Amino acid sequence: MRSKQESFSSKTKWSKGTRTRVGVIVALVLLCAAVAASIALPRSSSKASPRKYRATKETILDQSTGKLRKPTAAETESIVGQISSLTNRSAEGLPTTTSANGTTMMDLQGGFNGVMLGRATADGGTEMRCVFTLEEALDFLGLEEDQ
């Protein structure tokens, strides 16, 4: 008969699939938090570029068919808009304060962080990457400027 210690430890082991699901859920929660922070703390930035992008990779799992597909034009526009906001590195409009010793400090208001992205893979998993620029995000998601 197993001891209580052995019985407890065997119940707490997570399978690889469970760990993957938990990792994906944590990453999505972090991404949602970053989006919420960017919406709650708006900053001035340069005007958005009128550039259009198109998908070159199948990165979205279609819920109805269970197969990978490329994002639609509307999804691509939404993705680029959100990532552009999250990777904005403009200091325009951010408040600064000067301390007694002359040091100037800037409140980044939650900006200048990395953005965790995920894309569906053919084996049913999710590939994840932390990006800091729009260009890195576009490359990872298989999006390119439409000529």
Backbone as JSON Lines, residues from 0, in Angstrom:
{"i":0,"aa":"M","n":[0.84,-1.18,0.0],"ca":[0.0,0.0,0.0],"c":[0.88,1.24,0.0]}
{"i":1,"aa":"R","n":[0.47,2.23,-0.73],"ca":[1.25,3.48,-0.82],"c":[1.06,4.34,0.39]}
{"i":2,"aa":"S","n":[2.11,5.09,0.7],"ca":[1.99,6.04,1.8],"c":[1.2,7.25,1.33]}
{"i":3,"aa":"K","n":[0.75,8.06,2.29],"ca":[0.0,9.26,1.95],"c":[0.84,10.2,1.09]}
{"i":4,"aa":"Q","n":[2.14,10.27,1.36],"ca":[3.05,11.15,0.6],"c":[3.08,10.73,-0.86]}
{"i":5,"aa":"E","n":[3.23,9.43,-1.14],"ca":[3.28,8.95,-2.52],"c":[1.95,9.17,-3.21]}
{"i":6,"aa":"S","n":[0.86,8.9,-2.52],"ca":[-0.46,9.08,-3.09],"c":[-0.72,10.54,-3.45]}
{"i":7,"aa":"F","n":[-0.34,11.47,-2.57],"ca":[-0.54,12.89,-2.83],"c":[0.28,13.35,-4.02]}
{"i":8,"aa":"S","n":[1.57,12.95,-4.08],"ca":[2.43,13.44,-5.15],"c":[1.98,12.91,-6.5]}
{"i":9,"aa":"S","n":[1.44,11.69,-6.56],"ca":[0.99,11.16,-7.85],"c":[-0.25,11.91,-8.34]}
{"i":10,"aa":"K","n":[-1.04,12.45,-7.42],"ca":[-2.23,13.19,-7.82],"c":[-1.89,14.6,-8.3]}
{"i":11,"aa":"T","n":[-0.76,15.15,-7.89],"ca":[-0.44,16.52,-8.24],"c":[0.43,16.64,-9.49]}
{"i":12,"aa":"K","n":[0.85,15.56,-10.08],"ca":[1.65,15.63,-11.31],"c":[0.75,16.04,-12.47]}
{"i":13,"aa":"W","n":[1.24,16.94,-13.27],"ca":[0.47,17.42,-14.42],"c":[1.04,16.79,-15.67]}
{"i":14,"aa":"S","n":[0.16,16.4,-16.56],"ca":[0.62,15.87,-17.83],"c":[1.15,17.01,-18.69]}
{"i":15,"aa":"K","n":[1.87,16.66,-19.73],"ca":[2.43,17.67,-20.63],"c":[1.31,18.51,-21.25]}
{"i":16,"aa":"G","n":[0.21,17.89,-21.62],"ca":[-0.91,18.61,-22.21],"c":[-1.53,19.6,-21.24]}
{"i":17,"aa":"T","n":[-1.64,19.21,-19.98],"ca":[-2.19,20.11,-18.96],"c":[-1.28,21.29,-18.75]}
{"i":18,"aa":"R","n":[0.04,21.05,-18.68],"ca":[0.99,22.14,-18.5],"c":[0.92,23.1,-19.68]}
{"i":19,"aa":"T","n":[0.78,22.55,-20.89],"ca":[0.69,23.4,-22.08],"c":[-0.56,24.27,-22.02]}
{"i":20,"aa":"R","n":[-1.69,23.66,-21.66],"ca":[-2.94,24.42,-21.56],"c":[-2.84,25.52,-20.51]}
{"i":21,"aa":"V","n":[-2.26,25.19,-19.38],"ca":[-2.1,26.19,-18.32],"c":[-1.2,27.32,-18.81]}
{"i":22,"aa":"G","n":[-0.12,26.98,-19.51],"ca":[0.79,28.0,-20.05],"c":[0.08,28.9,-21.04]}
{"i":23,"aa":"V","n":[-0.73,28.33,-21.91],"ca":[-1.47,29.12,-22.9],"c":[-2.47,30.04,-22.19]}
{"i":24,"aa":"I","n":[-3.15,29.52,-21.18],"ca":[-4.13,30.33,-20.45],"c":[-3.44,31.49,-19.76]}
{"i":25,"aa":"V","n":[-2.3,31.23,-19.11],"ca":[-1.56,32.29,-18.44],"c":[-1.12,33.35,-19.44]}
{"i":26,"aa":"A","n":[-0.61,32.92,-20.6],"ca":[-0.16,33.87,-21.62],"c":[-1.32,34.71,-22.13]}
{"i":27,"aa":"L","n":[-2.47,34.09,-22.35],"ca":[-3.63,34.84,-22.83],"c":[-4.11,35.84,-21.78]}
{"i":28,"aa":"V","n":[-4.06,35.45,-20.51],"ca":[-4.44,36.38,-19.44],"c":[-3.49,37.57,-19.43]}
{"i":29,"aa":"L","n":[-2.18,37.3,-19.59],"ca":[-1.21,38.39,-19.62],"c":[-1.44,39.3,-20.82]}
{"i":30,"aa":"L","n":[-1.75,38.71,-21.98],"ca":[-2.02,39.52,-23.17],"c":[-3.27,40.38,-22.95]}
{"i":31,"aa":"C","n":[-4.31,39.78,-22.37],"ca":[-5.53,40.56,-22.1],"c":[-5.24,41.69,-21.12]}
{"i":32,"aa":"A","n":[-4.41,41.42,-20.12],"ca":[-4.07,42.46,-19.15],"c":[-3.3,43.59,-19.82]}
{"i":33,"aa":"A","n":[-2.41,43.23,-20.74],"ca":[-1.65,44.26,-21.46],"c":[-2.58,45.11,-22.33]}
{"i":34,"aa":"V","n":[-3.52,44.45,-23.0],"ca":[-4.48,45.19,-23.83],"c":[-5.34,46.1,-22.95]}
{"i":35,"aa":"A","n":[-5.8,45.57,-21.82],"ca":[-6.63,46.38,-20.91],"c":[-5.84,47.58,-20.39]}
{"i":36,"aa":"A","n":[-4.57,47.36,-20.07],"ca":[-3.74,48.46,-19.58],"c":[-3.54,49.52,-20.66]}
{"i":37,"aa":"S","n":[-3.36,49.08,-21.89],"ca":[-3.15,50.06,-22.96],"c":[-4.42,50.86,-23.24]}
{"i":38,"aa":"I","n":[-5.56,50.25,-23.01],"ca":[-6.82,50.96,-23.21],"c":[-7.08,51.9,-22.03]}
{"i":39,"aa":"A","n":[-6.8,51.43,-20.82],"ca":[-7.06,52.22,-19.62],"c":[-6.1,53.38,-19.47]}
{"i":40,"aa":"L","n":[-4.91,53.26,-20.02],"ca":[-3.89,54.31,-19.91],"c":[-3.52,54.84,-21.28]}
{"i":41,"aa":"P","n":[-4.45,55.53,-21.95],"ca":[-4.14,56.02,-23.29],"c":[-3.04,57.08,-23.27]}
{"i":42,"aa":"R","n":[-2.23,57.08,-24.31],"ca":[-1.19,58.09,-24.45],"c":[-1.29,58.65,-25.85]}
{"i":43,"aa":"S","n":[-0.75,59.84,-25.97],"ca":[-0.67,60.43,-27.3],"c":[0.38,59.69,-28.08]}
{"i":44,"aa":"S","n":[0.17,59.53,-29.33],"ca":[1.17,58.9,-30.18],"c":[1.06,59.49,-31.58]}
{"i":45,"aa":"S","n":[2.04,59.18,-32.37],"ca":[1.99,59.69,-33.73],"c":[0.8,59.06,-34.45]}
{"i":46,"aa":"K","n":[0.33,59.69,-35.49],"ca":[-0.84,59.2,-36.19],"c":[-0.57,57.83,-36.79]}
{"i":47,"aa":"A","n":[-1.61,56.99,-36.75],"ca":[-1.49,55.63,-37.26],"c":[-1.2,55.64,-38.76]}
{"i":48,"aa":"S","n":[-0.4,54.71,-39.16],"ca":[-0.05,54.59,-40.56],"c":[-1.22,53.98,-41.34]}
{"i":49,"aa":"P","n":[-1.5,54.48,-42.53],"ca":[-2.6,53.92,-43.31],"c":[-2.21,52.63,-44.03]}
{"i":50,"aa":"R","n":[-1.11,52.02,-43.64],"ca":[-0.65,50.8,-44.3],"c":[-1.61,49.65,-44.08]}
{"i":51,"aa":"K","n":[-1.71,48.81,-45.07],"ca":[-2.54,47.6,-45.0],"c":[-1.6,46.4,-44.98]}
{"i":52,"aa":"Y","n":[-2.01,45.37,-44.28],"ca":[-1.2,44.16,-44.16],"c":[-2.02,42.96,-44.61]}
{"i":53,"aa":"R","n":[-1.31,41.9,-45.01],"ca":[-1.98,40.66,-45.4],"c":[-1.27,39.49,-44.72]}
{"i":54,"aa":"A","n":[-2.02,38.44,-44.5],"ca":[-1.48,37.26,-43.83],"c":[-0.77,36.35,-44.84]}
{"i":55,"aa":"T","n":[0.36,35.81,-44.42],"ca":[1.1,34.86,-45.27],"c":[1.18,33.48,-44.62]}
{"i":56,"aa":"K","n":[0.79,33.38,-43.34],"ca":[0.85,32.11,-42.62],"c":[-0.51,31.78,-42.02]}
{"i":57,"aa":"E","n":[-0.77,30.49,-41.92],"ca":[-1.99,30.04,-41.24],"c":[-1.67,29.97,-39.75]}
{"i":58,"aa":"T","n":[-2.22,30.91,-38.99],"ca":[-1.9,31.01,-37.57],"c":[-3.13,30.96,-36.66]}
{"i":59,"aa":"I","n":[-4.31,30.81,-37.25],"ca":[-5.54,30.81,-36.46],"c":[-6.22,29.45,-36.61]}
{"i":60,"aa":"L","n":[-6.62,28.88,-35.47],"ca":[-7.33,27.61,-35.49],"c":[-8.81,27.9,-35.67]}
{"i":61,"aa":"D","n":[-9.37,27.43,-36.77],"ca":[-10.79,27.6,-37.05],"c":[-11.57,26.67,-36.13]}
{"i":62,"aa":"Q","n":[-12.42,27.23,-35.27],"ca":[-13.15,26.43,-34.29],"c":[-14.13,25.46,-34.95]}
{"i":63,"aa":"S","n":[-14.71,25.82,-36.08],"ca":[-15.71,24.96,-36.7],"c":[-15.08,23.77,-37.43]}
{"i":64,"aa":"T","n":[-13.92,23.96,-38.05],"ca":[-13.31,22.87,-38.81],"c":[-12.15,22.21,-38.06]}
{"i":65,"aa":"G","n":[-11.58,22.9,-37.08],"ca":[-10.43,22.36,-36.36],"c":[-9.14,22.46,-37.14]}
{"i":66,"aa":"K","n":[-9.16,23.22,-38.24],"ca":[-7.97,23.36,-39.09],"c":[-7.42,24.77,-39.01]}
{"i":67,"aa":"L","n":[-6.13,24.89,-39.32],"ca":[-5.5,26.21,-39.34],"c":[-5.96,26.99,-40.56]}
{"i":68,"aa":"R","n":[-6.05,28.29,-40.38],"ca":[-6.38,29.18,-41.5],"c":[-5.65,30.5,-41.31]}
{"i":69,"aa":"K","n":[-5.59,31.27,-42.39],"ca":[-5.01,32.61,-42.32],"c":[-6.06,33.55,-41.73]}
{"i":70,"aa":"P","n":[-5.62,34.58,-41.0],"ca":[-6.6,35.55,-40.49],"c":[-7.25,36.31,-41.64]}
{"i":71,"aa":"T","n":[-8.51,36.69,-41.44],"ca":[-9.21,37.49,-42.45],"c":[-8.62,38.9,-42.48]}
{"i":72,"aa":"A","n":[-9.03,39.69,-43.47],"ca":[-8.55,41.07,-43.56],"c":[-8.95,41.87,-42.32]}
{"i":73,"aa":"A","n":[-10.18,41.66,-41.84],"ca":[-10.64,42.38,-40.64],"c":[-9.84,41.94,-39.41]}
{"i":74,"aa":"E","n":[-9.58,40.64,-39.28],"ca":[-8.79,40.15,-38.15],"c":[-7.37,40.69,-38.21]}
{"i":75,"aa":"T","n":[-6.81,40.72,-39.41],"ca":[-5.45,41.24,-39.6],"c":[-5.38,42.71,-39.2]}
{"i":76,"aa":"E","n":[-6.36,43.49,-39.63],"ca":[-6.39,44.92,-39.29],"c":[-6.49,45.11,-37.77]}
{"i":77,"aa":"S","n":[-7.32,44.31,-37.13],"ca":[-7.48,44.39,-35.68],"c":[-6.19,44.0,-34.95]}
{"i":78,"aa":"I","n":[-5.56,42.93,-35.4],"ca":[-4.31,42.45,-34.79],"c":[-3.23,43.52,-34.91]}
{"i":79,"aa":"V","n":[-3.05,44.08,-36.1],"ca":[-2.02,45.1,-36.32],"c":[-2.3,46.34,-35.48]}
{"i":80,"aa":"G","n":[-3.57,46.73,-35.38],"ca":[-3.92,47.9,-34.58],"c":[-3.59,47.71,-33.1]}
{"i":81,"aa":"Q","n":[-3.95,46.55,-32.57],"ca":[-3.67,46.26,-31.16],"c":[-2.17,46.18,-30.89]}
{"i":82,"aa":"I","n":[-1.46,45.47,-31.75],"ca":[-0.02,45.31,-31.54],"c":[0.7,46.63,-31.73]}
{"i":83,"aa":"S","n":[0.26,47.46,-32.67],"ca":[0.86,48.79,-32.86],"c":[0.75,49.61,-31.59]}
{"i":84,"aa":"S","n":[-0.42,49.53,-30.95],"ca":[-0.63,50.27,-29.7],"c":[0.25,49.72,-28.58]}
{"i":85,"aa":"L","n":[0.32,48.39,-28.48],"ca":[1.09,47.76,-27.4],"c":[2.6,47.91,-27.56]}
{"i":86,"aa":"T","n":[3.07,48.05,-28.8],"ca":[4.52,48.18,-29.03],"c":[4.94,49.62,-29.26]}
{"i":87,"aa":"N","n":[4.03,50.56,-29.03],"ca":[4.32,51.98,-29.21],"c":[5.48,52.38,-28.3]}
{"i":88,"aa":"R","n":[6.53,52.93,-28.85],"ca":[7.69,53.36,-28.07],"c":[7.84,54.87,-28.06]}
{"i":89,"aa":"S","n":[6.76,55.57,-28.36],"ca":[6.79,57.02,-28.37],"c":[6.71,57.55,-26.94]}
{"i":90,"aa":"A","n":[7.55,58.52,-26.63],"ca":[7.51,59.16,-25.31],"c":[6.63,60.41,-25.35]}
{"i":91,"aa":"E","n":[6.06,60.7,-26.5],"ca":[5.21,61.87,-26.66],"c":[4.01,61.78,-25.73]}
{"i":92,"aa":"G","n":[3.78,62.83,-24.96],"ca":[2.63,62.91,-24.08],"c":[2.82,62.24,-22.73]}
{"i":93,"aa":"L","n":[3.96,61.6,-22.49],"ca":[4.19,60.97,-21.19],"c":[4.65,62.03,-20.19]}
{"i":94,"aa":"P","n":[4.08,62.02,-18.99],"ca":[4.42,63.04,-17.99],"c":[5.83,62.85,-17.41]}
{"i":95,"aa":"T","n":[6.52,63.97,-17.19],"ca":[7.84,63.94,-16.56],"c":[7.82,64.8,-15.3]}
{"i":96,"aa":"T","n":[8.67,64.44,-14.37],"ca":[8.83,65.22,-13.15],"c":[10.32,65.4,-12.91]}
{"i":97,"aa":"T","n":[10.67,66.52,-12.32],"ca":[12.07,66.78,-11.99],"c":[12.22,66.76,-10.48]}
{"i":98,"aa":"S","n":[13.18,65.95,-10.0],"ca":[13.39,65.84,-8.56],"c":[14.27,66.99,-8.06]}
{"i":99,"aa":"A","n":[14.43,67.06,-6.77],"ca":[15.21,68.14,-6.14],"c":[16.66,68.16,-6.61]}
{"i":100,"aa":"N","n":[17.21,67.0,-6.94],"ca":[18.61,66.96,-7.38],"c":[18.77,67.18,-8.89]}
{"i":101,"aa":"G","n":[17.67,67.48,-9.57],"ca":[17.73,67.78,-11.0],"c":[17.48,66.59,-11.91]}
{"i":102,"aa":"T","n":[17.28,65.41,-11.34],"ca":[17.01,64.22,-12.13],"c":[15.6,64.3,-12.71]}
{"i":103,"aa":"T","n":[15.47,64.02,-13.99],"ca":[14.16,64.0,-14.62],"c":[13.68,62.56,-14.73]}
{"i":104,"aa":"M","n":[12.45,62.34,-14.29],"ca":[11.84,61.01,-14.35],"c":[10.61,61.06,-15.25]}
{"i":105,"aa":"M","n":[10.4,59.99,-16.01],"ca":[9.23,59.9,-16.89],"c":[8.35,58.74,-16.45]}
{"i":106,"aa":"D","n":[7.06,58.98,-16.36],"ca":[6.09,57.93,-16.05],"c":[5.75,57.23,-17.36]}
{"i":107,"aa":"L","n":[6.16,55.97,-17.5],"ca":[5.95,55.23,-18.75],"c":[4.51,54.73,-18.89]}
{"i":108,"aa":"Q","n":[3.71,54.84,-17.86],"ca":[2.29,54.48,-17.88],"c":[2.05,53.08,-18.45]}
{"i":109,"aa":"G","n":[2.88,52.15,-18.03],"ca":[2.7,50.77,-18.46],"c":[3.24,50.46,-19.84]}
{"i":110,"aa":"G","n":[3.8,51.43,-20.52],"ca":[4.34,51.2,-21.86],"c":[5.76,50.68,-21.82]}
{"i":111,"aa":"F","n":[6.31,50.44,-22.98],"ca":[7.69,50.01,-23.17],"c":[7.93,48.6,-22.61]}
{"i":112,"aa":"N","n":[6.9,47.78,-22.55],"ca":[7.03,46.4,-22.12],"c":[7.01,45.48,-23.33]}
{"i":113,"aa":"G","n":[7.38,44.24,-23.11],"ca":[7.25,43.24,-24.15],"c":[5.79,42.83,-24.27]}
{"i":114,"aa":"V","n":[5.44,42.25,-25.4],"ca":[4.09,41.79,-25.66],"c":[4.16,40.29,-25.95]}
{"i":115,"aa":"M","n":[3.41,39.49,-25.19],"ca":[3.4,38.05,-25.42],"c":[2.36,37.73,-26.48]}
{"i":116,"aa":"L","n":[2.81,37.06,-27.54],"ca":[1.91,36.67,-28.63],"c":[1.88,35.15,-28.74]}
{"i":117,"aa":"G","n":[0.79,34.65,-29.26],"ca":[0.68,33.21,-29.5],"c":[0.06,32.97,-30.86]}
{"i":118,"aa":"R","n":[0.44,31.86,-31.46],"ca":[-0.18,31.46,-32.73],"c":[-0.4,29.96,-32.69]}
{"i":119,"aa":"A","n":[-1.46,29.52,-33.33],"ca":[-1.81,28.11,-33.36],"c":[-0.8,27.35,-34.23]}
{"i":120,"aa":"T","n":[-0.55,26.11,-33.86],"ca":[0.34,25.26,-34.64],"c":[-0.44,24.08,-35.21]}
{"i":121,"aa":"A","n":[0.12,23.44,-36.21],"ca":[-0.56,22.35,-36.91],"c":[-0.85,21.17,-35.99]}
{"i":122,"aa":"D","n":[-0.04,20.97,-34.95],"ca":[-0.25,19.84,-34.04],"c":[-1.28,20.13,-32.95]}
{"i":123,"aa":"G","n":[-1.95,21.28,-33.03],"ca":[-2.99,21.63,-32.07],"c":[-2.48,22.42,-30.87]}
{"i":124,"aa":"G","n":[-1.21,22.72,-30.86],"ca":[-0.63,23.48,-29.76],"c":[-0.59,24.97,-30.06]}
{"i":125,"aa":"T","n":[0.17,25.66,-29.26],"ca":[0.34,27.1,-29.42],"c":[1.82,27.43,-29.32]}
{"i":126,"aa":"E","n":[2.33,28.17,-30.28],"ca":[3.7,28.67,-30.23],"c":[3.64,30.09,-29.7]}
{"i":127,"aa":"M","n":[4.53,30.41,-28.77],"ca":[4.48,31.72,-28.14],"c":[5.81,32.45,-28.29]}
{"i":128,"aa":"R","n":[5.72,33.77,-28.32],"ca":[6.93,34.6,-28.39],"c":[6.64,35.96,-27.76]}
{"i":129,"aa":"C","n":[7.64,36.49,-27.08],"ca":[7.56,37.83,-26.53],"c":[8.23,38.77,-27.52]}
{"i":130,"aa":"V","n":[7.52,39.81,-27.95],"ca":[8.07,40.76,-28.93],"c":[8.07,42.16,-28.33]}
{"i":131,"aa":"F","n":[8.93,43.01,-28.88],"ca":[9.03,44.38,-28.39],"c":[8.73,45.41,-29.47]}
{"i":132,"aa":"T","n":[8.68,44.98,-30.73],"ca":[8.41,45.91,-31.82],"c":[7.31,45.35,-32.72]}
{"i":133,"aa":"L","n":[6.69,46.26,-33.46],"ca":[5.68,45.84,-34.43],"c":[6.3,44.92,-35.48]}
{"i":134,"aa":"E","n":[7.51,45.21,-35.89],"ca":[8.17,44.4,-36.91],"c":[8.37,42.96,-36.44]}
{"i":135,"aa":"E","n":[8.78,42.79,-35.17],"ca":[8.94,41.44,-34.62],"c":[7.6,40.7,-34.61]}
{"i":136,"aa":"A","n":[6.55,41.4,-34.22],"ca":[5.22,40.8,-34.16],"c":[4.74,40.4,-35.55]}
{"i":137,"aa":"L","n":[4.92,41.29,-36.52],"ca":[4.49,41.0,-37.89],"c":[5.2,39.77,-38.43]}
{"i":138,"aa":"D","n":[6.5,39.68,-38.17],"ca":[7.29,38.53,-38.63],"c":[6.79,37.24,-37.98]}
{"i":139,"aa":"F","n":[6.58,37.26,-36.68],"ca":[6.13,36.07,-35.95],"c":[4.75,35.62,-36.43]}
{"i":140,"aa":"L","n":[3.85,36.55,-36.66],"ca":[2.48,36.22,-37.05],"c":[2.31,36.02,-38.56]}
{"i":141,"aa":"G","n":[3.38,36.19,-39.32],"ca":[3.29,35.98,-40.76],"c":[2.48,37.05,-41.47]}
{"i":142,"aa":"L","n":[2.61,38.28,-41.04],"ca":[1.9,39.39,-41.67],"c":[2.9,40.25,-42.41]}
{"i":143,"aa":"E","n":[2.54,40.68,-43.58],"ca":[3.43,41.58,-44.33],"c":[2.63,42.68,-44.98]}
{"i":144,"aa":"E","n":[3.34,43.78,-45.25],"ca":[2.68,44.93,-45.84],"c":[2.13,44.57,-47.22]}
{"i":145,"aa":"D","n":[0.89,44.95,-47.46],"ca":[0.25,44.69,-48.75],"c":[0.67,45.79,-49.72]}
{"i":146,"aa":"Q","n":[1.24,45.41,-50.81],"ca":[1.75,46.38,-51.79],"c":[0.68,46.88,-52.69]}
